[in-house]
């Protein structure tokens, strides 16, 4: 695994751990999820899934298949997040982070799958 990919994975993992904990505990995130039209249960579930995904990316350095599962799960989570942003008619700038994380996690998934010889 090259240094660039390692840096991307660590950055991605830390971003999801940070955002996940904020989803669970931050009052600002409670307001944001209300704006999204989502419930407190959905907010907390999103946060927990993000923390699990971020943790899984880090564990993936030791067990690569867990990194792959985590990056695929985070890709799906960001697709859903991007869809919510489109549904509530957020601007492109507001929706851009979720789209960027779709691309980032998709790339990480691809590279891990490649390293596991799942794809060539």
N, C-alpha and C positions, 0 to 999 in steps of 0.2 A: 504494500500500500504506500503510495507516494505521500510526501509531506503536504502537498496541496489538498488532497482528499482528507487527510487526517485533520487539517485545520478546518476544513468545511464541516466535517462531522462534529468536531468539538464545538465550533461556533453554533451549529444547528441545535445540538443537544442542549447547550447552555441557554439558547434563546427559548427553546420549548420548556425547559425546566422553569425559567424565569416567568414566562407568560402563563404556564400552567399553574404555578403557585399564586400568581396574581389573579387568575380566573377564580380560584378557590377562595382567596382571602381578601381581595381588594374591593373596597366600596366603589371605586371608580369603575371597576370591571362589572360590578352588579348593575350600575347605571347603563353601561355600554351594552350588556346583554339584554337589558330591558329595551333599549333602542333597537336592537336586532330583532325584537319580538320573540325572544327565547326565555324560557323559565329558569328559575334558580337551579332546578335539577339538571337542566341541559347545560347551564354554566358550569356547575360543579363536575358533571361528567366530562365536559370538554377539558377542564383543568386536569382532572385525574388522567385522562387519556394522553394529554400532552406531557404530564410528568412521567407516565409510564413509557411513552415514546422516546422522550429525551433520555431517560435512564437506559432504555433498551439500546439506543444508539451507542452509549458509552460502554455498556456490557458487550456490545457487538465487536469491540476490539478483541475481546477474549473468545466470544462465541459468535462468529460472523453471521450465522443464520438469524440470530436474534437482532442483529443490526439491520439485516435485510427486512425482516418482518416489521421492525419498528419504522424504518424509513418508508416502507409501503403504506403502513397505517397512518403515518403523519402526512403522506401525500394525499391519501383519501380524506383525512380530516381537513386539510387545507382546501381541497376541492369543494368540500361542503361549506367551509368558511367563505370561500370566494363566491359560491352560489348565494349564500345569505347576503353578502355584500351587494351582489347584483340585484337580488330580490328587493332589498330596501332602497335601491337606487343610490347607493353611495357613489361618490366620484371615483374616477380611475385612481387618483392619488390615494384615496382611502382604501381601495380594494387592492392596490398594488402589492402590499406586503404579503397577503395571502397568495397571490399569484406567483410572486418571487419564491415563496417557500414551496409551492407546488413544483416549480422547476428545480429548486435546490434538492428537495427530497427525491424527486424523480431521478435526478442525476446520481445522487448517492445510491439509490436503489440499483440503478443500472451498473454502477461501478462495483458494488458489492456482489451483485449477481454474476458479473463478469469474473470477479476474483474467485468465486465459488464454482466457476465453469458451468453455470446454469445457462448462460448465454455467451455468445462469442463476440 
